[in-house]
Amino acid sequence: MAEIIVYSQPDCPPCKIMKMFLDEYGISYTEKNIKTDKQAMKELTKNHKSYSTPTIVIDGKVIIGFDQAILKNELNIHD
């Protein structure tokens, strides 16, 4: 199983949709709230070159924003 990290923040509708999507497919992930976790914010901006949420990292590959087609492809989801 891939290592998946979701960088999110409260009151971010796309973040909620991203997590619902992953939960729907039973995909395990680690959530990092950039508002309450300063280290997560540093990781997001410095390591992943993103300033947006949601940002998802799948085995080191960074995907910024919620794009269902890209996520399905990266996670090998076939309906």
N, C-alpha and C positions, 0 to 999 in steps of 0.2 A: 504494500500500500504506500502511496506517495505521502511525503510530508507536506502538509498543507497548513499555511498560516493565513489568516484573514485579519487585515488591519482595518479597524472600523472605529466609529465614534457614535455616541448617543445622538438621537434625532437625525440620523442619516437614513432616509428611506431606501436608497439603493443597498446600503449595508444590510438592512433587515431582509430585503429581497434575496440578497446573496446567501445569507445564512439559511433562509427558508429553503432555497434551492438545494443547498448542500444537505440540509436535514432531510428533505424529501427523498433524496437518493441515498440516504444512509451513509453519507461521506463524513468521516471524522476529520476535524480540523481544530487548530488552536486559534482562538480569537485573541487579538491584542488591541485593547482600547487605547488609542493614541491620546485621548484626553486625560486619562488617569495614569498612564504609564509612560513616563518620560523616556525610558529606554526604548520603548516601542516606537515612539515618535522619531527618535534618532535613527533607529533601524530603517524606518520607512523612508526618511529623507536622505540619509547618508548611504546606506547599503543598497536600497532599491530605487533611489532617484525618483521617488514619487512624493507628491504633496496632496494626493487625493485619496479619499476613501469612497468605496471599498477598494483596497488593493489586496490581491490574493497572490501568494507565492506558492507555487506547486513545484516541489523538488528544485527550488532555486530559480524557476522561471517566473517572472513578474508579469501579472496581468492587472492593468489599472482599469477600474470600473467594472460594472456587471454586464457581461456580454454572454448570454446563454449559449450561443453557438460555439464560441471559443472555449468556454468552460467544458461543454459536453465533449468537444474534441480532445482537449487536454486531459480530461478525466476518463476518457474512453467510455462515455455514456452513450448507449444506443437505445432509443425508445422503440 
